[in-house]
Amino acid sequence: MNTALADAETFVLQTERLDLRELGMDDADFMLELLNDADFMRNIGDRGVRTLDDARQYIAAGSMPSYRQYGFGFWCVVDRQSGERIGICGLARRDELDAVDIGYAFLPAWRGRGLALEASQAVMHAARQRFGLQRIVAITSLDNPASARLLERIGLQFERNIRLDDEELRLFAWSAPD
C-alpha cells in the first residue's frame, strides 16, 4: 500500500487512486452535498446542515478542531485523476465510544468502485503506524451490510450491538495484538 505523509502541518494520505487531505472552508459546497445525500442521512444521520453557512460551521466545529487536537479527523477524499472531491474518510474521537472511530462516506457516483475500501485501508494503516492507535472501532446501522463487509475487509470484527442516541447500531473493532 502506498501511503505517504506529504506535509508536517497538513496530514495527507495518498493511495494509487486517491488523495486524502484536510477539509477546509472551500469544501463547504461539497460537504453540503454529501451531508444531504439520502444514503448518508439514512445510514449515518441527519446532521442538520442545509446551507453553505451550516456546512462551513460543520467543518469549523468538527474536523478543524480534531486536526489541531489529535492530528487527525475526517479527511476529504479526492480522485487523483479528475481532482474531484468524492467523499470523506478518517478518524474521530467520540465521547460515547471507548476508542477512536474510523468512518467514511462517498458521493453516489463514486460508490461501488472500491474507493471506500482503498481510502479506509490507508486510514487504518495511518491509525496504526502514524498515530500508534491500539484499538479502532466503527459503527454501522443494523441494515447496512455493505459497510459491515468493508469494515471486516480492513481488519475490524463485529463485537456487539450498542445503543447510541436511541438507535441500535453494530460496533466493530480492531485491537493491536498483545
LINDA-V681745 format. One record per pair of residues at least 4 apart in sequence whose ideal C-beta (glycine too) atoms are under 8 Angstrom apart, sorted by sequence separation. I is the first residue (numbers start at 1). J is the second residue. D is the distance in whole Angstrom. If there is no record, write none. Layout:
BEGIN
i:I j:J d:D
i:I j:J d:D
END
This chain:
BEGIN
i:6 j:10 d:7
i:7 j:11 d:8
i:14 j:18 d:7
i:23 j:27 d:5
i:27 j:31 d:6
i:28 j:32 d:6
i:29 j:33 d:7
i:30 j:34 d:6
i:31 j:35 d:6
i:32 j:36 d:6
i:33 j:37 d:7
i:36 j:40 d:7
i:37 j:41 d:7
i:38 j:42 d:6
i:39 j:43 d:6
i:40 j:44 d:5
i:41 j:45 d:7
i:50 j:54 d:5
i:51 j:55 d:7
i:52 j:56 d:6
i:53 j:57 d:6
i:54 j:58 d:6
i:55 j:59 d:7
i:56 j:60 d:6
i:57 j:61 d:6
i:58 j:62 d:6
i:59 j:63 d:6
i:60 j:64 d:5
i:61 j:65 d:7
i:62 j:66 d:7
i:63 j:67 d:6
i:64 j:68 d:7
i:65 j:69 d:6
i:66 j:70 d:6
i:67 j:71 d:7
i:79 j:83 d:7
i:97 j:101 d:5
i:106 j:110 d:5
i:107 j:111 d:8
i:111 j:115 d:8
i:114 j:118 d:6
i:115 j:119 d:6
i:116 j:120 d:6
i:117 j:121 d:6
i:118 j:122 d:7
i:119 j:123 d:6
i:120 j:124 d:6
i:121 j:125 d:6
i:122 j:126 d:6
i:123 j:127 d:6
i:124 j:128 d:7
i:125 j:129 d:6
i:126 j:130 d:4
i:127 j:131 d:5
i:128 j:132 d:7
i:140 j:144 d:5
i:144 j:148 d:7
i:145 j:149 d:6
i:146 j:150 d:7
i:147 j:151 d:6
i:148 j:152 d:7
i:149 j:153 d:6
i:150 j:154 d:7
i:152 j:156 d:6
i:163 j:167 d:7
i:7 j:12 d:6
i:13 j:18 d:8
i:14 j:19 d:5
i:15 j:20 d:8
i:35 j:40 d:6
i:36 j:41 d:7
i:41 j:46 d:5
i:49 j:54 d:4
i:59 j:64 d:6
i:67 j:72 d:7
i:78 j:83 d:6
i:79 j:84 d:5
i:106 j:111 d:5
i:110 j:115 d:6
i:111 j:116 d:7
i:126 j:131 d:7
i:128 j:133 d:6
i:151 j:156 d:4
i:152 j:157 d:7
i:163 j:168 d:6
i:164 j:169 d:6
i:5 j:11 d:7
i:6 j:12 d:4
i:13 j:19 d:8
i:14 j:20 d:7
i:34 j:40 d:6
i:35 j:41 d:8
i:48 j:54 d:7
i:49 j:55 d:5
i:66 j:72 d:7
i:67 j:73 d:5
i:78 j:84 d:7
i:127 j:133 d:5
i:141 j:147 d:8
i:152 j:158 d:8
i:162 j:168 d:8
i:163 j:169 d:7
i:5 j:12 d:7
i:12 j:19 d:6
i:13 j:20 d:4
i:66 j:73 d:3
i:78 j:85 d:6
i:79 j:86 d:5
i:93 j:100 d:6
i:94 j:101 d:5
i:140 j:147 d:4
i:161 j:168 d:6
i:162 j:169 d:6
i:4 j:12 d:8
i:5 j:13 d:8
i:6 j:14 d:7
i:12 j:20 d:6
i:23 j:31 d:7
i:66 j:74 d:8
i:77 j:85 d:7
i:78 j:86 d:7
i:92 j:100 d:7
i:93 j:101 d:7
i:128 j:136 d:8
i:140 j:148 d:6
i:161 j:169 d:7
i:162 j:170 d:8
i:4 j:13 d:7
i:12 j:21 d:5
i:49 j:58 d:5
i:64 j:73 d:8
i:76 j:85 d:6
i:77 j:86 d:5
i:91 j:100 d:5
i:92 j:101 d:5
i:106 j:115 d:6
i:127 j:136 d:5
i:138 j:147 d:8
i:161 j:170 d:6
i:162 j:171 d:5
i:3 j:13 d:5
i:4 j:14 d:5
i:12 j:22 d:8
i:63 j:73 d:4
i:77 j:87 d:4
i:91 j:101 d:7
i:106 j:116 d:6
i:148 j:158 d:7
i:161 j:171 d:7
i:3 j:14 d:7
i:10 j:21 d:7
i:11 j:22 d:7
i:47 j:58 d:6
i:62 j:73 d:7
i:63 j:74 d:5
i:77 j:88 d:6
i:91 j:102 d:6
i:92 j:103 d:6
i:140 j:151 d:7
i:160 j:171 d:6
i:2 j:14 d:7
i:3 j:15 d:7
i:10 j:22 d:5
i:35 j:47 d:5
i:62 j:74 d:7
i:63 j:75 d:8
i:76 j:88 d:6
i:77 j:89 d:5
i:90 j:102 d:7
i:91 j:103 d:8
i:104 j:116 d:5
i:124 j:136 d:7
i:158 j:170 d:6
i:159 j:171 d:5
i:2 j:15 d:6
i:36 j:49 d:7
i:75 j:88 d:7
i:89 j:102 d:8
i:90 j:103 d:7
i:138 j:151 d:5
i:158 j:171 d:8
i:159 j:172 d:6
i:1 j:15 d:7
i:2 j:16 d:6
i:35 j:49 d:4
i:36 j:50 d:7
i:74 j:88 d:5
i:75 j:89 d:6
i:89 j:103 d:7
i:90 j:104 d:8
i:158 j:172 d:6
i:159 j:173 d:5
i:74 j:89 d:7
i:75 j:90 d:5
i:88 j:103 d:8
i:89 j:104 d:4
i:104 j:119 d:6
i:157 j:172 d:6
i:74 j:90 d:4
i:88 j:104 d:7
i:89 j:105 d:8
i:104 j:120 d:6
i:156 j:172 d:4
i:157 j:173 d:7
i:32 j:49 d:6
i:73 j:90 d:6
i:74 j:91 d:8
i:87 j:104 d:6
i:88 j:105 d:6
i:156 j:173 d:6
i:157 j:174 d:7
i:31 j:49 d:7
i:32 j:50 d:8
i:72 j:90 d:6
i:73 j:91 d:7
i:74 j:92 d:7
i:87 j:105 d:6
i:88 j:106 d:8
i:102 j:120 d:7
i:138 j:156 d:6
i:156 j:174 d:5
i:32 j:51 d:7
i:72 j:91 d:4
i:73 j:92 d:7
i:87 j:106 d:3
i:104 j:123 d:8
i:137 j:156 d:7
i:142 j:161 d:8
i:155 j:174 d:5
i:32 j:52 d:6
i:35 j:55 d:7
i:86 j:106 d:6
i:87 j:107 d:6
i:136 j:156 d:7
i:152 j:172 d:7
i:154 j:174 d:8
i:70 j:91 d:8
i:86 j:107 d:6
i:102 j:123 d:6
i:151 j:172 d:5
i:32 j:54 d:7
i:102 j:124 d:7
i:137 j:159 d:8
i:148 j:170 d:6
i:29 j:52 d:6
i:32 j:55 d:4
i:35 j:58 d:7
i:70 j:93 d:6
i:86 j:109 d:8
i:87 j:110 d:6
i:139 j:162 d:7
i:28 j:52 d:5
i:31 j:55 d:4
i:86 j:110 d:4
i:148 j:172 d:7
i:102 j:127 d:7
i:139 j:164 d:7
i:29 j:55 d:7
i:66 j:92 d:7
i:141 j:167 d:7
i:142 j:168 d:6
i:28 j:55 d:4
i:31 j:58 d:6
i:63 j:90 d:8
i:66 j:93 d:7
i:77 j:104 d:8
i:89 j:116 d:7
i:100 j:127 d:7
i:142 j:169 d:7
i:27 j:55 d:8
i:28 j:56 d:5
i:31 j:59 d:6
i:72 j:100 d:8
i:87 j:115 d:7
i:141 j:169 d:6
i:142 j:170 d:6
i:74 j:103 d:7
i:77 j:106 d:7
i:86 j:115 d:7
i:87 j:116 d:7
i:140 j:169 d:7
i:141 j:170 d:8
i:89 j:119 d:4
i:120 j:150 d:6
i:124 j:154 d:5
i:139 j:169 d:5
i:140 j:170 d:5
i:25 j:56 d:5
i:28 j:59 d:7
i:79 j:110 d:7
i:89 j:120 d:6
i:100 j:131 d:8
i:120 j:151 d:8
i:124 j:155 d:6
i:139 j:170 d:7
i:27 j:59 d:6
i:87 j:119 d:7
i:91 j:123 d:6
i:139 j:171 d:6
i:140 j:172 d:7
i:89 j:122 d:8
i:90 j:123 d:6
i:100 j:133 d:6
i:117 j:150 d:6
i:121 j:154 d:6
i:138 j:171 d:8
i:139 j:172 d:7
i:25 j:59 d:6
i:89 j:123 d:5
i:99 j:133 d:7
i:102 j:136 d:5
i:116 j:150 d:6
i:120 j:154 d:5
i:137 j:171 d:6
i:138 j:172 d:5
i:24 j:59 d:7
i:25 j:60 d:7
i:100 j:135 d:8
i:101 j:136 d:8
i:102 j:137 d:8
i:103 j:138 d:6
i:137 j:172 d:7
i:138 j:173 d:8
i:23 j:59 d:5
i:79 j:115 d:8
i:91 j:127 d:6
i:99 j:135 d:4
i:100 j:136 d:6
i:101 j:137 d:5
i:102 j:138 d:5
i:117 j:153 d:6
i:137 j:173 d:5
i:98 j:135 d:7
i:99 j:136 d:6
i:100 j:137 d:7
i:101 j:138 d:6
i:117 j:154 d:7
i:136 j:173 d:7
i:137 j:174 d:8
i:77 j:115 d:7
i:99 j:137 d:5
i:101 j:139 d:7
i:135 j:173 d:6
i:136 j:174 d:5
i:98 j:137 d:7
i:135 j:174 d:7
i:23 j:63 d:5
i:91 j:131 d:8
i:97 j:137 d:6
i:135 j:175 d:5
i:22 j:63 d:7
i:23 j:64 d:8
i:134 j:175 d:7
i:135 j:176 d:7
i:22 j:64 d:8
i:77 j:119 d:5
i:91 j:133 d:8
i:97 j:139 d:7
i:134 j:176 d:4
i:133 j:176 d:8
i:22 j:67 d:6
i:91 j:136 d:8
i:30 j:76 d:7
i:104 j:150 d:8
i:75 j:123 d:8
i:128 j:176 d:7
i:27 j:76 d:6
i:102 j:151 d:8
i:23 j:73 d:8
i:124 j:174 d:7
i:22 j:73 d:7
i:23 j:74 d:7
i:23 j:75 d:7
i:102 j:154 d:8
i:22 j:75 d:6
i:23 j:76 d:5
i:34 j:87 d:7
i:21 j:75 d:6
i:22 j:76 d:7
i:34 j:88 d:7
i:72 j:126 d:8
i:102 j:156 d:8
i:20 j:75 d:4
i:21 j:76 d:5
i:30 j:85 d:4
i:72 j:127 d:8
i:11 j:67 d:7
i:20 j:76 d:7
i:20 j:77 d:6
i:21 j:78 d:7
i:31 j:88 d:8
i:19 j:77 d:8
i:20 j:78 d:7
i:27 j:85 d:7
i:18 j:77 d:6
i:19 j:78 d:4
i:44 j:103 d:8
i:71 j:130 d:8
i:72 j:131 d:6
i:11 j:71 d:6
i:18 j:78 d:7
i:71 j:131 d:7
i:11 j:72 d:7
i:18 j:79 d:7
i:19 j:80 d:6
i:44 j:105 d:6
i:70 j:131 d:8
i:13 j:75 d:7
i:17 j:79 d:7
i:18 j:80 d:6
i:12 j:75 d:8
i:17 j:80 d:6
i:11 j:75 d:7
i:16 j:80 d:8
i:17 j:81 d:7
i:23 j:88 d:7
i:40 j:105 d:5
i:14 j:80 d:8
i:18 j:86 d:8
i:37 j:105 d:8
i:96 j:164 d:6
i:20 j:89 d:6
i:39 j:108 d:7
i:20 j:90 d:7
i:37 j:107 d:7
i:34 j:105 d:6
i:37 j:108 d:6
i:34 j:107 d:6
i:33 j:107 d:7
i:97 j:171 d:8
i:99 j:173 d:7
i:18 j:115 d:6
i:43 j:140 d:7
i:17 j:115 d:7
i:43 j:141 d:5
i:20 j:119 d:6
i:42 j:141 d:8
i:18 j:118 d:6
i:17 j:118 d:6
i:18 j:119 d:6
i:43 j:144 d:5
i:16 j:118 d:7
i:20 j:122 d:7
i:15 j:118 d:5
i:20 j:123 d:7
i:15 j:119 d:7
i:18 j:122 d:7
i:43 j:147 d:7
i:13 j:119 d:8
i:15 j:121 d:8
i:15 j:122 d:5
i:14 j:122 d:8
i:13 j:122 d:5
i:13 j:123 d:7
i:13 j:126 d:6
i:11 j:126 d:8
i:3 j:122 d:5
i:11 j:130 d:8
i:1 j:121 d:6
i:45 j:165 d:8
i:1 j:122 d:7
i:3 j:125 d:5
i:3 j:126 d:6
i:1 j:125 d:6
i:5 j:130 d:7
END
